[in-house]
């Protein structure tokens, strides 16, 4: 029964990982290259170029990498190189709105307003009308093309989208800069209590089902409350179970009881790692 339940849960995790993730390719790439994006946002353009140049060696069809190469080249004044990078990125994925925004801005600076309009129009389309920047630049371009009414509509839409975005509270990353923060330490106390309870269950249970069930549920809770640090809590619980059983309990007299407790102990340790992984994945999926 435990094997069937575990197999079903793992199957569900595979489904969540590969089939229930509704993000497109470029959205996944943004997450993968966040370190490089942070360098760009910090104004470290040379370092950003090195990062994405190296990234392209392993992922030569990354449209996001070419996007940030282009942005760096523009910031460093190398417009031809930026255009080449943008065209390369578009050849791999023409649906990335920011590629069209960057190309449109270059054409706008060159006073090629008709071509710029086409790029901004593509950006609006691929962003599904949900981003302020494409509307803003398309509005500015329409002003240059003497389309005053349409330009005002685009600019108004950009302002409305910007105001909506500003109402979303920013994520405070400073709370997570310390590994051993107050939240994590409080969860350590929870692990201490849970390990003691689980150890008692392993010693007192007459079947392995009860400790396995408790270990799986507790481990999934570990991963859910600490999706990024759950591995450390899982290690701690496994260590506490082994130490507590080995040095602070008395071995049963009969071989059958000893085997039952051994199955309960080591099975619970294995389920601790599996369950914490599953709990962490579920938490990240629910947070999207």
SULDA-V378011 format. One record per backbone hydrogen bond with DSSP energy under -0.5 kcal/mol. NH is the residue of the N-H (numbers start at 1). CO is the residue of the C=O. Records with the same first field share a line. If there is no record, write none. Layout:
BEGIN
NH = CO ; CO
END
This chain:
BEGIN
5 = 1
6 = 2
7 = 3
8 = 4
9 = 5
10 = 6
11 = 7
12 = 8
13 = 9
14 = 10
15 = 11
16 = 12
17 = 13
18 = 14
19 = 15
20 = 15
22 = 20
28 = 24
29 = 25
30 = 26
31 = 27
32 = 28
33 = 29
34 = 31
37 = 33
38 = 34
39 = 35
40 = 36
41 = 37
42 = 38
43 = 40
44 = 39
45 = 43
48 = 44
49 = 45
50 = 46
51 = 47
52 = 48
53 = 49
54 = 50
55 = 51
56 = 52
57 = 53
58 = 54 ; 55
59 = 55
62 = 59
63 = 61
66 = 62
67 = 63
68 = 64
69 = 65
70 = 66
71 = 67
72 = 68
73 = 69
74 = 70
75 = 71
76 = 72
77 = 74
78 = 73
79 = 77
82 = 78
83 = 79
84 = 80
85 = 81
86 = 82
87 = 83
88 = 84
89 = 85
90 = 86
91 = 87
92 = 88 ; 89
93 = 89
96 = 93
97 = 95
99 = 96
100 = 96
101 = 97
102 = 98
103 = 99
104 = 100
105 = 101
106 = 102
107 = 103
108 = 104
109 = 105
110 = 106
111 = 108
112 = 107
113 = 111
116 = 112
117 = 113
118 = 114
119 = 115
120 = 116
121 = 117
122 = 118
123 = 119
124 = 120
125 = 121
126 = 122
127 = 123
128 = 125
129 = 124
130 = 127
135 = 131
136 = 132
137 = 133
138 = 134
139 = 135
140 = 136
141 = 137
142 = 138
143 = 139
144 = 140
145 = 141
146 = 143
147 = 142
148 = 146
151 = 147
152 = 148
153 = 149
154 = 150
155 = 151
156 = 152
157 = 153
158 = 154
159 = 155
160 = 156
161 = 157
162 = 158
163 = 159
164 = 160
165 = 161
166 = 162
167 = 163 ; 164
168 = 165
169 = 167
173 = 171
175 = 172
176 = 173
177 = 174
181 = 178 ; 179
185 = 181
186 = 182
187 = 183
188 = 184
189 = 185
190 = 186
191 = 187
192 = 188
193 = 189
194 = 190
195 = 191
196 = 192
197 = 193
198 = 194
199 = 195
200 = 196
201 = 197
202 = 198
203 = 199
204 = 200
205 = 201
211 = 207
212 = 208
213 = 209
214 = 210
215 = 211
216 = 212
217 = 213
218 = 214
219 = 215
220 = 216
221 = 217
222 = 218
223 = 219
224 = 220
225 = 221
226 = 222
230 = 226
232 = 229
233 = 229
234 = 230
235 = 231
236 = 232
237 = 233
238 = 234
239 = 235
240 = 236
241 = 237
242 = 238
243 = 239
244 = 240
245 = 241
246 = 242
247 = 243
248 = 244
249 = 245
258 = 254
259 = 255
260 = 256
261 = 257
262 = 258
263 = 259
264 = 260
265 = 261
266 = 262
267 = 263
268 = 264
269 = 265
270 = 266
271 = 267
272 = 268
273 = 269
274 = 270
275 = 271
276 = 272
277 = 273
278 = 274
279 = 275
280 = 276
281 = 277
282 = 278
283 = 279
284 = 280
285 = 281
286 = 282
287 = 283
288 = 284 ; 285
END
